[in-house]
Amino acid sequence: MRDMGAEAVANTDSVATPEGGKAIIETALNTFGRIDVLIHNAGNNRFAPLAETSYEDFRAVLDVHLLGAFHVVRPAFERMVKDGYGRVVLTGSIGGLYTMPQTVNYAMSKSGMIGLNNTVAIEGKDFGVKSNIILPGAVTRMAEGLDISQYPPMGPDLVAPVVGFLAHESCPVSGELYVSMAGRIARAFVTETRGVYQPEWTIDQVADQLDAIRDESELWTFHPVENGFGEHMVKSFEMVQA
């Protein structure tokens, strides 16, 4: 980066510990005086079926992906709030939404990151701090050992523009998830069916109403930053009172 004319500083601490995460942020603050953008992109993997996943391999992945995100976001967010500005981009995965076999540690890490993203977006809203998740599909070192012979071009260069946009001061969105895979960019989100209300339920009634409960003709989507939690409760209570 320096050869390209940019200012840069390296830090070799690990995000897997609170001390390491704090040291990384302090290095940036000591060098540049502030932190405008945080991109959490540290990653590793340990493939194994669920029944054969050791606790050591389970924690090795969680410590880097999920806890690692918290370890750098926590100190960075505090400073961003103080400065009244910040952009956070967390590297998630469609593996956290839809999951692949033999990746329980990875899937749990990436899905758990959604809660962190929502929290940063909600609590940072009044302080100029925005947070979003990139769900990338790119062939990197993380793909070692996988058969990618049938994949289309999936270089990191197709993902970088989305990350750059989410990290930019002009980015208007927060608390959202964006897929970037092989040139396709899309927004992902959680949604619900309208569901069915009854004042009382039995197990048999749940079974009898399952088709109606699963009916996708009317979907509810709540945005976390726009009081999604509260709106969810209001909509649910409206069905009770109808």
Backbone bond lengths (Angstrom), bond angles and torsions (degrees), N, CA, C in turn:
res aa  C-N    CA-C-N  psi(-1)  N-CA   C-N-CA  omega(-1)  CA-C   N-CA-C  phi
1 M - - - 1.457 - - 1.522 111.05 -
2 R 1.320 116.21 -38.46 1.459 119.18 178.05 1.518 110.93 -65.03
3 D 1.338 116.27 -37.10 1.462 120.16 178.06 1.525 111.40 -62.93
4 M 1.338 116.02 -25.16 1.463 120.90 179.17 1.521 111.79 -88.97
5 G 1.330 116.26 1.73 1.457 120.21 177.13 1.510 114.97 95.44
6 A 1.332 117.15 4.91 1.464 120.35 -179.62 1.523 110.38 -92.72
7 E 1.312 115.50 158.85 1.460 120.63 172.72 1.520 108.26 -89.55
8 A 1.314 117.16 136.31 1.461 120.45 -177.30 1.515 110.29 -153.31
9 V 1.329 114.85 152.78 1.457 120.96 174.56 1.521 107.21 -141.43
10 A 1.310 116.86 140.75 1.462 121.35 -178.34 1.519 110.48 -99.78
11 N 1.324 115.16 148.30 1.457 121.47 173.24 1.521 107.16 -139.87
12 T 1.316 117.15 129.39 1.460 121.08 -175.50 1.525 113.09 -105.67
13 D 1.327 117.30 12.70 1.462 119.45 175.72 1.528 109.81 -68.20
14 S 1.315 116.34 158.49 1.461 121.57 -178.66 1.520 111.13 -95.90
15 V 1.330 115.62 138.36 1.464 120.01 175.74 1.523 111.23 -72.28
16 A 1.325 117.35 -9.58 1.462 121.34 -173.94 1.527 113.35 -71.20
17 T 1.331 117.81 -9.82 1.463 120.77 178.44 1.524 109.64 -125.53
18 P 1.330 117.55 152.28 1.469 119.47 176.48 1.524 111.93 -58.89
19 E 1.335 116.26 -38.26 1.461 120.20 -179.31 1.523 111.02 -65.85
20 G 1.337 115.83 -40.54 1.457 119.70 179.35 1.515 112.19 -65.88
21 G 1.329 116.08 -43.97 1.458 119.73 178.60 1.515 111.99 -61.33
22 K 1.323 116.07 -43.53 1.463 120.43 179.28 1.521 111.03 -64.10
23 A 1.336 116.56 -39.34 1.468 120.47 -179.73 1.525 111.43 -64.77
24 I 1.326 116.58 -37.07 1.462 120.31 178.49 1.526 110.43 -62.35
25 I 1.320 116.32 -46.50 1.463 120.40 -179.57 1.527 110.60 -67.08
26 E 1.326 117.07 -40.12 1.465 120.04 179.63 1.523 111.34 -64.79
27 T 1.330 117.58 -33.96 1.463 120.37 176.58 1.523 110.40 -61.73
28 A 1.326 115.99 -43.69 1.465 119.88 178.60 1.529 110.92 -64.47
29 L 1.322 116.70 -43.72 1.463 120.50 -178.88 1.526 111.50 -66.65
30 N 1.316 116.75 -40.82 1.468 120.00 179.96 1.525 111.84 -67.37
31 T 1.331 116.39 -27.95 1.464 120.48 -177.81 1.520 112.21 -87.43
32 F 1.338 116.21 -43.61 1.461 120.16 -172.25 1.530 113.99 -111.25
33 G 1.322 117.13 -11.33 1.458 120.09 176.40 1.514 115.20 85.29
34 R 1.313 118.08 -12.10 1.458 122.34 179.05 1.527 108.31 -161.21
35 I 1.317 115.75 170.04 1.460 119.88 176.67 1.519 108.04 -134.54
36 D 1.310 115.80 110.70 1.461 121.78 -177.38 1.521 112.62 -92.49
37 V 1.332 116.18 -32.91 1.463 120.86 -175.01 1.521 109.51 -134.66
38 L 1.318 115.98 135.15 1.461 121.47 172.31 1.523 108.29 -125.35
39 I 1.318 116.58 122.40 1.461 122.10 174.74 1.523 107.56 -116.91
40 H 1.311 116.19 114.30 1.469 120.16 177.96 1.524 108.31 -93.62
41 N 1.325 115.42 108.27 1.461 120.63 -175.23 1.525 111.94 -129.19
42 A 1.324 117.21 11.83 1.464 119.62 178.57 1.521 109.54 -68.10
43 G 1.326 116.45 139.93 1.458 118.62 -178.31 1.515 113.34 -156.63
44 N 1.316 115.05 158.17 1.461 122.85 173.51 1.521 107.27 -156.79
45 N 1.310 117.78 176.09 1.459 119.68 175.77 1.518 110.85 -150.94
46 R 1.315 115.12 155.52 1.457 124.20 175.36 1.525 106.15 -145.01
47 F 1.328 117.22 101.05 1.462 120.93 -175.65 1.528 110.96 -83.55
48 A 1.327 116.02 134.19 1.466 121.50 174.49 1.520 108.69 -172.45
49 P 1.329 118.08 148.12 1.465 119.87 172.90 1.526 110.05 -60.38
50 L 1.316 116.53 153.91 1.460 121.09 -178.16 1.529 111.67 -53.00
51 A 1.323 116.92 -46.03 1.460 120.71 -176.16 1.526 112.89 -68.20
52 E 1.335 116.68 -13.76 1.463 120.15 -178.21 1.528 112.81 -114.79
53 T 1.324 117.46 3.36 1.462 120.53 -178.89 1.522 109.96 -75.26
54 S 1.312 116.43 121.09 1.461 120.22 178.12 1.521 109.80 -77.79
55 Y 1.324 115.54 156.37 1.461 118.91 178.51 1.523 110.45 -63.82
56 E 1.321 117.06 -33.55 1.463 120.66 179.49 1.527 110.93 -63.22
57 D 1.336 116.51 -44.65 1.463 119.72 178.51 1.524 111.50 -70.14
58 F 1.318 116.03 -33.55 1.464 120.27 176.95 1.525 110.50 -61.83
59 R 1.325 116.51 -50.32 1.458 120.87 -178.78 1.524 112.16 -69.82
60 A 1.329 117.36 -32.51 1.465 120.00 -178.86 1.521 111.09 -58.65
61 V 1.329 116.67 -37.26 1.464 120.80 -179.66 1.525 110.96 -81.81
62 L 1.335 117.72 -44.53 1.464 120.01 178.11 1.524 111.48 -59.89
63 D 1.328 116.75 -39.90 1.464 120.47 -176.65 1.522 112.06 -62.10
64 V 1.325 117.15 -33.14 1.465 120.61 -178.43 1.527 111.34 -87.35
65 H 1.321 117.03 -50.11 1.462 120.25 -173.89 1.530 112.55 -75.58
66 L 1.321 117.10 -58.43 1.463 120.54 -172.29 1.526 112.88 -87.73
67 L 1.326 117.11 -57.14 1.459 118.73 178.18 1.526 110.38 -65.49
68 G 1.327 116.05 -33.73 1.463 119.58 176.89 1.514 111.73 -60.43
69 A 1.336 116.27 -38.77 1.463 119.72 176.94 1.524 110.37 -61.25
70 F 1.326 116.45 -46.69 1.466 119.90 179.05 1.523 111.49 -62.75
71 H 1.321 116.66 -39.25 1.465 120.47 -175.82 1.528 112.91 -63.97
72 V 1.337 117.54 -28.62 1.468 118.72 176.87 1.528 112.03 -97.43
73 V 1.329 116.58 -32.34 1.465 119.52 -179.31 1.524 110.97 -67.57
74 R 1.317 116.91 -42.33 1.472 120.20 -176.07 1.527 112.43 -55.35
75 P 1.337 120.62 -54.89 1.470 119.35 179.80 1.525 113.01 -71.20
76 A 1.333 117.56 -33.05 1.463 119.59 179.65 1.526 110.73 -68.69
77 F 1.325 116.68 -41.21 1.462 121.07 -178.59 1.525 110.98 -62.04
78 E 1.308 116.49 -41.21 1.468 120.16 179.15 1.523 110.83 -57.88
79 R 1.326 116.54 -43.34 1.464 119.90 -179.38 1.529 111.10 -72.53
80 M 1.325 117.14 -38.48 1.464 120.20 178.85 1.526 111.02 -61.15
81 V 1.318 116.55 -43.04 1.467 120.78 178.27 1.525 110.09 -61.59
82 K 1.309 116.55 -42.53 1.462 120.98 179.44 1.526 111.25 -62.30
83 D 1.341 116.28 -39.28 1.463 120.87 -178.32 1.526 112.82 -84.15
84 G 1.337 117.10 -11.77 1.458 120.48 178.22 1.511 114.60 76.78
85 Y 1.334 116.73 23.54 1.469 119.48 179.45 1.526 109.72 -165.02
86 G 1.330 115.54 144.23 1.458 119.08 173.50 1.515 111.86 178.60
87 R 1.318 115.11 152.91 1.457 122.41 174.86 1.527 108.01 -130.83
88 V 1.329 116.09 126.51 1.461 121.94 177.75 1.517 108.34 -118.11
89 V 1.319 116.31 130.49 1.462 121.90 174.68 1.529 107.45 -125.06
90 L 1.314 115.92 118.77 1.459 121.67 179.51 1.526 109.21 -103.69
91 T 1.312 116.26 136.05 1.456 120.10 179.10 1.523 109.57 -88.23
92 G 1.323 115.17 104.82 1.452 121.23 176.11 1.514 109.97 -95.76
93 S 1.311 116.64 -149.22 1.460 120.78 -179.97 1.522 109.37 -169.68
94 I 1.338 115.99 148.78 1.460 117.87 171.36 1.524 109.44 -65.13
95 G 1.341 115.93 -17.27 1.457 120.10 173.87 1.515 112.37 -66.08
96 G 1.326 116.86 -19.72 1.455 120.80 175.43 1.514 112.32 -85.93
97 L 1.343 116.78 -17.38 1.460 121.11 178.16 1.525 111.64 -95.54
98 Y 1.335 115.94 -45.34 1.459 120.42 -171.69 1.530 113.13 -115.03
99 T 1.328 116.97 -24.50 1.460 123.51 170.59 1.530 113.89 69.23
100 M 1.323 114.00 143.84 1.459 122.97 174.11 1.526 108.51 -114.28
101 P 1.324 117.70 160.58 1.467 119.14 174.97 1.531 110.84 -63.40
102 Q 1.304 115.76 153.28 1.461 123.65 172.95 1.530 113.69 65.65
103 T 1.338 116.61 28.02 1.468 119.34 -178.78 1.529 111.70 -137.74
104 V 1.327 117.79 39.74 1.463 119.40 -175.76 1.524 111.54 -59.32
105 N 1.332 117.76 -38.79 1.465 120.78 -179.56 1.526 111.24 -66.38
106 Y 1.311 115.89 -42.70 1.467 121.75 179.98 1.530 110.68 -68.50
107 A 1.334 116.46 -44.99 1.464 120.67 -178.35 1.523 111.38 -61.94
108 M 1.331 117.01 -44.16 1.463 120.26 179.50 1.520 111.40 -66.13
109 S 1.326 116.47 -37.37 1.464 120.03 179.62 1.520 111.25 -63.91
110 K 1.320 116.00 -47.04 1.460 119.92 -175.07 1.525 112.01 -73.35
111 S 1.321 118.09 -35.42 1.465 118.88 177.47 1.522 110.80 -71.36
112 G 1.322 117.32 -36.59 1.461 120.58 177.86 1.510 112.93 -63.83
113 M 1.321 116.11 -26.70 1.456 121.05 -179.50 1.535 112.16 -64.29
114 I 1.329 116.36 -23.43 1.467 119.94 179.78 1.526 110.35 -63.23
115 G 1.324 117.11 -39.51 1.460 120.17 177.94 1.516 112.32 -63.95
116 L 1.327 116.63 -39.21 1.465 120.41 177.35 1.517 110.28 -64.76
117 N 1.313 116.66 -43.21 1.464 121.11 179.09 1.528 110.99 -59.90
118 N 1.326 116.40 -45.60 1.464 120.03 179.12 1.525 111.20 -60.62
119 T 1.327 116.27 -42.59 1.461 120.39 -177.85 1.523 111.65 -64.27
120 V 1.329 116.91 -45.47 1.464 119.99 178.55 1.526 110.14 -61.31
121 A 1.330 116.54 -43.24 1.463 120.55 -178.53 1.525 111.49 -64.43
122 I 1.325 116.50 -42.70 1.468 120.56 -178.24 1.528 111.08 -70.21
123 E 1.328 116.53 -49.86 1.464 119.79 -175.99 1.524 112.34 -76.07
124 G 1.327 116.95 -19.14 1.461 119.58 179.12 1.511 114.11 -93.35
125 K 1.331 116.67 -6.46 1.470 121.50 -173.52 1.522 112.96 -54.16
126 D 1.311 117.61 -44.40 1.467 121.31 -175.64 1.527 112.96 -84.77
127 F 1.329 116.97 3.60 1.463 120.37 -176.62 1.529 112.52 -124.25
128 G 1.323 116.67 16.18 1.459 119.82 177.90 1.514 114.19 73.96
129 V 1.330 117.03 17.85 1.466 120.85 -178.85 1.525 109.40 -106.07
130 K 1.325 116.33 125.69 1.460 121.66 179.80 1.525 109.78 -121.02
131 S 1.318 115.01 148.65 1.461 120.28 -179.26 1.519 109.88 -139.54
132 N 1.318 116.40 136.75 1.458 122.07 177.18 1.524 109.48 -143.19
133 I 1.321 115.10 163.12 1.462 121.27 179.14 1.521 109.57 -113.13
134 I 1.317 116.06 134.82 1.457 121.84 170.84 1.527 107.46 -99.65
135 L 1.322 116.31 129.81 1.470 122.36 176.56 1.524 106.43 -108.34
136 P 1.326 117.36 87.62 1.464 119.90 -170.45 1.524 113.17 -89.70
137 G 1.305 114.46 152.32 1.457 121.10 168.10 1.513 107.09 -124.86
138 A 1.314 117.34 104.49 1.460 121.00 -177.25 1.520 109.19 -147.33
139 V 1.303 116.24 145.18 1.456 121.25 178.55 1.524 108.20 -85.61
140 T 1.328 115.86 108.58 1.461 122.85 179.15 1.527 108.22 -131.79
141 R 1.318 116.59 -167.00 1.464 120.19 177.54 1.520 112.31 -60.34
142 M 1.344 116.72 -25.36 1.459 120.26 178.81 1.529 112.08 -64.78
143 A 1.333 117.06 -17.46 1.468 121.00 -178.61 1.523 112.71 -90.45
144 E 1.312 117.61 2.72 1.464 120.16 -179.62 1.526 110.30 -59.28
145 G 1.327 115.71 131.70 1.455 121.15 -179.59 1.511 113.90 94.49
146 L 1.335 117.63 -10.03 1.461 121.58 178.91 1.525 110.39 -95.46
147 D 1.318 116.41 148.72 1.461 121.20 176.28 1.526 108.68 -82.54
148 I 1.321 116.42 106.41 1.468 120.91 -177.99 1.528 111.23 -112.07
149 S 1.326 116.34 18.73 1.462 120.53 -174.67 1.525 112.88 -64.25
150 Q 1.328 117.46 -25.54 1.463 120.70 -178.54 1.529 112.59 -100.19
151 Y 1.325 116.96 5.75 1.463 120.22 -178.65 1.527 110.89 -76.02
152 P 1.326 118.29 145.09 1.468 120.94 169.61 1.525 109.03 -75.03
153 P 1.324 118.63 176.28 1.473 119.83 176.23 1.529 110.84 -55.16
154 M 1.326 116.24 124.85 1.467 121.16 -176.62 1.518 110.35 -140.56
155 G 1.316 116.24 51.64 1.453 119.97 179.47 1.518 112.13 -76.69
156 P 1.329 117.37 157.67 1.465 121.29 176.62 1.525 113.01 -59.17
157 D 1.338 116.89 -21.84 1.461 120.07 -179.39 1.525 112.08 -64.45
158 L 1.341 117.31 -20.10 1.461 120.25 177.27 1.524 111.94 -82.77
159 V 1.321 116.19 -16.84 1.469 121.30 -179.61 1.528 111.32 -95.82
160 A 1.317 116.24 -34.85 1.467 121.67 -173.14 1.532 114.06 -54.18
161 P 1.343 120.19 -40.39 1.470 118.68 -179.97 1.531 113.45 -61.82
162 V 1.326 116.81 -34.29 1.465 119.65 178.71 1.529 109.91 -68.23
163 V 1.325 115.70 -43.31 1.465 119.91 177.61 1.525 110.00 -61.69
164 G 1.340 115.98 -43.34 1.458 119.95 178.95 1.515 112.39 -60.10
165 F 1.329 116.45 -39.53 1.464 120.35 178.58 1.524 110.92 -66.74
166 L 1.337 117.19 -45.90 1.466 120.39 -179.05 1.525 111.85 -64.81
167 A 1.330 116.68 -26.02 1.463 120.98 179.98 1.524 112.61 -89.12
168 H 1.324 117.35 -7.73 1.465 121.32 -174.39 1.525 111.64 -79.71
169 E 1.317 115.67 152.38 1.465 120.35 -179.60 1.520 112.55 -64.24
170 S 1.337 117.81 -23.26 1.460 120.90 -179.03 1.523 113.30 -85.28
171 C 1.320 118.27 -4.16 1.466 121.26 -178.16 1.531 109.66 -60.69
172 P 1.335 118.48 122.66 1.463 120.45 -175.14 1.524 114.55 -91.89
173 V 1.333 118.47 -6.96 1.463 120.80 -171.68 1.523 111.08 -108.37
174 S 1.333 114.90 156.84 1.459 120.63 177.83 1.520 108.67 -155.13
175 G 1.333 115.72 147.02 1.455 120.41 -179.33 1.513 113.07 74.87
176 E 1.326 117.13 26.15 1.459 120.43 -176.09 1.526 111.52 -120.53
177 L 1.342 115.28 168.50 1.459 122.77 -178.86 1.524 108.50 -124.66
178 Y 1.333 116.60 131.57 1.456 120.91 -178.60 1.527 111.00 -126.11
179 V 1.328 114.55 125.45 1.459 121.98 176.64 1.523 108.86 -84.45
180 S 1.319 116.32 137.23 1.464 121.53 172.30 1.517 107.37 -139.12
181 M 1.329 115.78 104.40 1.460 120.13 -175.54 1.523 110.80 -142.44
182 A 1.324 116.30 119.37 1.464 122.81 174.35 1.526 112.17 53.74
183 G 1.331 116.74 35.56 1.459 120.87 178.52 1.515 114.59 94.34
184 R 1.324 118.10 -9.36 1.466 121.57 178.10 1.519 109.28 -93.97
185 I 1.336 116.11 130.36 1.461 122.27 176.42 1.524 107.90 -119.19
186 A 1.319 116.44 131.74 1.462 120.62 -178.56 1.522 109.31 -150.84
187 R 1.314 115.69 160.14 1.459 120.68 174.22 1.524 109.10 -98.37
188 A 1.313 116.70 135.73 1.465 122.42 175.43 1.524 108.61 -111.84
189 F 1.335 116.52 148.57 1.458 119.31 178.88 1.520 109.97 -159.23
190 V 1.325 114.98 164.17 1.459 121.87 177.67 1.522 108.54 -89.11
191 T 1.320 116.80 137.31 1.459 120.32 177.54 1.525 109.54 -138.91
192 E 1.322 116.10 162.50 1.461 121.85 -179.62 1.521 109.84 -129.19
193 T 1.318 116.15 155.45 1.455 119.22 166.71 1.529 108.33 -76.60
194 R 1.334 116.21 162.73 1.463 119.32 177.63 1.523 110.40 -62.09
195 G 1.314 115.38 -36.27 1.450 119.10 178.00 1.519 113.28 80.72
196 V 1.294 115.88 -171.34 1.463 123.09 -176.52 1.522 108.92 -131.81
197 Y 1.329 116.09 136.06 1.467 120.13 175.81 1.518 110.32 -107.30
198 Q 1.317 116.46 135.12 1.460 124.77 168.18 1.519 107.45 -141.33
199 P 1.312 118.68 144.73 1.466 119.79 179.95 1.523 112.80 -68.52
200 E 1.323 117.12 -23.49 1.457 121.71 177.27 1.523 108.74 -143.27
201 W 1.341 115.36 152.37 1.463 120.18 -178.66 1.527 110.34 -135.24
202 T 1.327 114.33 149.43 1.459 121.43 167.39 1.520 107.77 -120.69
203 I 1.311 116.94 165.81 1.465 120.19 178.01 1.528 110.40 -59.20
204 D 1.318 116.57 -42.77 1.463 120.11 -179.69 1.524 111.45 -63.61
205 Q 1.328 117.26 -36.98 1.464 120.14 179.93 1.530 111.24 -67.56
206 V 1.333 116.93 -37.30 1.467 119.61 175.09 1.524 109.52 -59.64
207 A 1.322 116.63 -44.96 1.466 120.74 179.24 1.527 110.89 -63.08
208 D 1.323 116.86 -42.87 1.467 120.91 -178.55 1.528 112.06 -66.09
209 Q 1.323 116.87 -32.77 1.464 121.83 -175.65 1.526 112.78 -95.97
210 L 1.314 117.40 5.78 1.463 119.77 -172.14 1.525 112.81 -58.10
211 D 1.316 117.76 -41.17 1.467 119.50 179.39 1.525 111.09 -61.44
212 A 1.326 117.23 -41.86 1.467 120.78 179.20 1.524 110.88 -68.66
213 I 1.328 116.87 -37.79 1.465 120.84 178.14 1.528 110.29 -62.94
214 R 1.321 116.50 -37.69 1.464 121.78 -176.86 1.528 113.05 -88.34
215 D 1.312 117.92 -3.43 1.465 122.50 -176.33 1.532 110.95 -59.83
216 E 1.323 116.77 123.54 1.464 122.01 -175.45 1.525 113.31 -98.05
217 S 1.317 117.61 15.41 1.466 119.63 -178.27 1.528 112.31 -70.55
218 E 1.323 117.52 -23.96 1.469 121.85 175.42 1.525 108.04 -132.41
219 L 1.324 115.39 116.02 1.461 120.44 -176.55 1.521 110.84 -112.58
220 W 1.304 115.86 142.95 1.461 122.62 177.39 1.524 108.92 -110.73
221 T 1.321 116.06 128.61 1.459 121.61 176.79 1.520 108.38 -127.97
222 F 1.309 116.68 129.19 1.463 121.93 -178.01 1.524 109.46 -120.33
223 H 1.326 115.74 131.31 1.464 120.30 -179.78 1.525 108.97 -89.96
224 P 1.329 117.97 125.38 1.471 119.73 -175.55 1.522 114.23 -58.43
225 V 1.323 117.81 -38.55 1.461 120.25 -176.86 1.527 111.14 -73.98
226 E 1.317 116.61 -26.96 1.463 121.08 -178.27 1.529 110.62 -96.33
227 N 1.322 115.83 47.58 1.462 123.13 177.45 1.522 111.86 58.12
228 G 1.329 115.93 42.27 1.453 120.03 -179.68 1.520 113.37 -58.36
229 F 1.326 116.84 -39.19 1.466 120.59 179.95 1.526 110.53 -62.14
230 G 1.333 115.89 -47.39 1.457 120.09 -179.85 1.516 112.54 -67.29
231 E 1.341 116.62 -41.57 1.458 120.36 179.46 1.524 111.33 -63.27
232 H 1.324 115.59 -35.59 1.462 119.88 177.51 1.526 110.39 -61.01
233 M 1.314 116.85 -44.26 1.460 120.71 179.88 1.523 111.17 -66.16
234 V 1.334 116.83 -41.15 1.465 120.66 -179.72 1.527 110.64 -61.13
235 K 1.337 116.27 -48.10 1.466 120.19 -178.78 1.527 111.10 -62.83
236 S 1.319 115.99 -40.15 1.463 119.64 179.31 1.525 110.98 -65.43
237 F 1.337 116.34 -42.99 1.465 120.33 -179.10 1.526 111.42 -67.58
238 E 1.333 117.30 -30.62 1.464 120.57 178.40 1.524 110.96 -61.75
239 M 1.318 116.71 -35.93 1.462 119.87 178.45 1.526 110.78 -68.30
240 V 1.319 116.27 -33.26 1.463 120.22 178.30 1.522 110.42 -67.60
241 Q 1.329 116.03 -38.67 1.460 121.40 -173.72 1.527 113.12 -87.79
242 A 1.338 117.00 -9.74 1.472 119.82 -176.71 1.531 111.21 -66.90
